[in-house]
Amino acid sequence: MASRNYMSSQLVSLFENPPDAVAVIKGSPAYARISGRTEFYQTHIGVIVVSYITGLPYLPGKCEPNILAMHIHNGTGCTGDAEDPFADAGTHYNPGDCDHPAHAGDMPPLFVNKGYAFSVFLTDRFNVRDIIGLPVIIHDRRDDFTTQPSGDAGKKIACGIIEKT
């Protein structure tokens, strides 16, 4: 019980401070309603990643969950062309040259609830300093965690560059 109270108090104090880095997420022209933030908090045991996104595509259905892939990519920006508005985001961030889904930039999926998603997780696959300047991408499909090299996650529909705060 004492360790749980310690961990809870550590989390509360962590979120009293600003994040170490943040990506402001914006949708492509076809998904202009998407907006949100992904925040990165460096801790001694890894990075806590917090995402809250609105305006996501939502298809109501009881038996088919609305799940979208989210990854850190290795590119230089959130720009591109009409075919791929975020082409400059590159591919998944993968400094260890691992197979998918063990890329450092592979993150848990977003579970969409009436257009909203909220996610919190802890990872030791990267440090905040390693990802500054990289893009966070939301895709239009779920990641199957099998298909190489990117999980068949579909088109890039939203993007934000990770900036130090």
Secondary structure, DSSP 8 states (H G I E B T S, - for coil): -HHHHHHHHHHHHHTTS--SEEEEEEE-GGGTT-EEEEEEEEETTEEEEEEEEES------SSS--EE-EEEB-SS-S---SS-TTGGG-SB--TT---TT--TTB---EE-BTTBEEEEEEE-S--HHHHTT-EEEEESS---S-STTTTT---EEEEEEEEE-
